[in-house]
Amino acid sequence: MITSHIISSKPLDLATIQAIILEQKTLELSEESINKIKECRVYLNEKLKSETRPIYGINTGFGSLYNVKINNENLTKLQENLVMSHACGTGDLVPESVVKLMLLLKIQSLSYGHSGVQLQTVQRLIAFYNNNILPLVYTQGSLGASGDLAPLAHLSLPLIGKGKVQYNGNIVEAEVVLKQYNWQPITLQSKEGLALLNGTQFMTAYGTALLLKAYKLSYLADLIGSVSIEAFDGRIEPFNALIHMVRPHNGQLKTAQRVNDFLEGSQIITQQKQHVQDPYSFRCIPQVHGATKDTLAFVEKTFTTEINSVTDNPNIFASEDEIISGGNFHGQPLALALDYLKIAMAELGNISERRVFQLVSGLRGLPAFLVDNPGLNSGFMIPQYTAASIVSANKQLATPASVDSIVSSNGQEDHVSMGANAATQAYTLINNVERVLAIELFNASQALAFRAPLKSSEFIEQFLLSYRVVVPFIKEDEVLHDDIQASIEFIQTIGIDSSELF
């Protein structure tokens, strides 16, 4: 049975958003939100009747055209022209899952009653969300400053019966879907186009989706790293709580505890070791993986704040009788957080690839390249090349986008965040990390088989038993692409309880 999530003043957090997605909840406005939206719209209508001064974006042009006064008869045309003229996106299509998040987050932001939109506009966005009518949005076109203008224009076009949507697996004209539901296009009122286009929902939707994935990959990095420790016959001492209590970074403590839990009951980890120390890629898992966890906590705080914010412009404060033009649409907090996320997640890939390298190097009783008859068989030589290629690409993607800026709108918008570029770079980078971890699991599971008859922990043995259903032990050379792809799909399908992630 599909349940509803009620949009209200109660803040959204990552766990709630994950539940909305996984349980395929529909959206519904609370009475509180309905009243806030209505009251703000009534105030704006009355203000326009009495106010003779120009109010930016409501009865003026936009950007550097802010000083061009628009008469009341043209206010609807002004808003529709804004949406159409700003729909200049290009590049790849934004994934449907991210577009759906954009709708959710735009609805949340408009529900606070500081944007001046009509109730029917928000309700139509909810109808799009609930019926999986997903506007075509493109990855390129936003500077992440005056809001995500081009992407949000594409998100908004179907409201006025224009643009295209993805619906029932097909790309169709928006007007066709509106007719199918017997919906009339929305007649945009003053301020509405600007309320829809100003905002950070492109960056925020990407960041939210990527945080959910990053938390999962952080957990899997600890688990797969634990398999590699066993395969490499690593030592347990670097995970002793005593050394982490004297350097008590939260992520470091959590990682060490998690690895200890994963390895509890293992015969391999408790056997006598011939070596005194392990390489850093094993020994420093708590410090490296832990630093990424601490970064995720910072990024989560930034994005949770943004999700529960009003980010269009100008902002309307009916109770205070104020309409204020400011800069809440500027994506700088998100741009910096996304760049930080890129760097932190790239490091999970970097250290994972180093463990792959150690496992195929013929050390600690493992055969060279993890295969019998090396020479005749190349074995796992080239998966490490693939991982190395990916992590090098990630180093390039991790270069901060936020240190760049470019002047737009005739100099009126003279500093921009480039957060949208950071978002799409992070999307590619984090998917790359998933592939590297899949390659590490492929290698580590192969290497661990050579430790038989000794057993790892029950947890890891059960985990690998599931893995072996889709990825077999490699006895001699074959097309490894298929096994790597199966490994990627395996970790994509793993479900992890939110209590383990956040």
C-alpha positions, 0 to 999 in steps of 0.5 A: 500500500502506497502511503503519503508524505505530508509536506509541512514545516517539519524539516526533511532529513536524509532518512525521510527522503530515503524512505519517500524514495524507497517506499514510493510515497506520494506527496500531499500538502498539509493544511499549514502549508496550504494556508501559508501559500494562500496567505502569501499570494493574497498579500502579494496581490494586494501589494501590487494594487497599492504599490507604485514602486518597481519590485524586482522580478515582480513588475520589472525585468530580470538580471541586468534588465532589473530597471525596466518597469513592466505594466500590470497587464503584462505580468503573466506574459513576463513570467511565461517569457521568463520560463521559456527564454531560460529553458536553454539547457543542453547536454545529457538528460538529468537522470529521472531519479534526480528530476523527481528529487528536484520536484520534491525539493522545489515543492518543499521550498515553495511550501513555506509561503515566502515565494508568492506562488499560487496554490494550484502551481504547487499542487500541479508540481505535486501531481507531476511527482505523484504520477511520475510525470518527469520533465526533461531536464538537461545537465548543462546550463546552470552557473549555480548562482541566480538559482539553477535557472536553465534546469529549473526552467525545463522543470517548469515548462510543463506547468504552462503546457510546454516542453517534454516529459518522461512518462510511462517509459516514453518521451512525450510532449507535455501538452499531450500528458496535460490533455490526458489528465484533463489539466489546463496549463497553469496561467502564471501570475506575478512573481511565479516564473521567478519563484520557479526558476530561482532556487538551488533544486538542481544542485540540491537534488544531485547532492541529496541523491549523491549523499544517499549513495555516498553513505552506502558506498562508505559502508561498503568500502569498510566491508569490502576493505575488511574482505581485502584485509582477510585476503591479504592476511592483514593484522587486527591491531590497527583497529584496536579501539585504544589507538583511536580513542587517543585520536577520536575523530568520529569517522575514524572511531566508527570505521575501526569499530565497523571493521572489528564487527565485520571480522569478529570470529574470523580464523584468518585474522587471529592466526599468527602473522609472519609480518609485523606491519601492513601497508597503509592502504590496509593499516590506515583504513580507519583514518582514511575511510573515517575522514570521508565519513566526517566529510559526509557529515559536514556535507549532510548538514549543508544539504539538510539546511538547504533542503529546508530553506527558501532559495528563490528571490525576492522573498516575501514576508507578509507578516512583516509587510516586506518584499526583499530582494537578496541572494538566497539563490546563490549556490556557494554553500552547495558548491563548496560542499559538493567539491568537498564531497568529490575529494572525500569520495575520490579518496575512497577510490584511491585507497581501494585501488591500492589494496587491489594493487597489493592483492595482485602483487604475489605477496603473502602466499598469494599467487601473482595476479590471483590465478593458477599458472600465471604466465599462461593466465594473466588473471587479475592483472588488468582489472587493476589497470581498470581501477587505476584508470578510474581513480586517475579520472576521479583525480581530474573530476575532483578538481574544485569547480567552486574556485571558478567564476564567470561574469554573466547578465551584463555584469549584474551577476558577476560572481557565480558558484559553479555548483551545478558543474560540481554536482554533475562532476560528483555524479560521475565521480561517485559512480566511478567509486562504485566501480572501483569498489566492485573491482576490489570486491572481485579481487578480494573474493578471489584472493580470499579463496586461496586462504582456504581451509581457514575461514573468515567471519560468519558475516563475511562468509555469508556475504561472499556466499551471496556474491558467488551466486553472481560472480564465480571464482576465476580458474583460468582467463576469461572475459572479465568485463562480464564479471566486473559488471556483475560485481557492480550490479551486485553492490548496487542491489545490496540493501542497507538499513538506514540505521547502519548508514547515517 
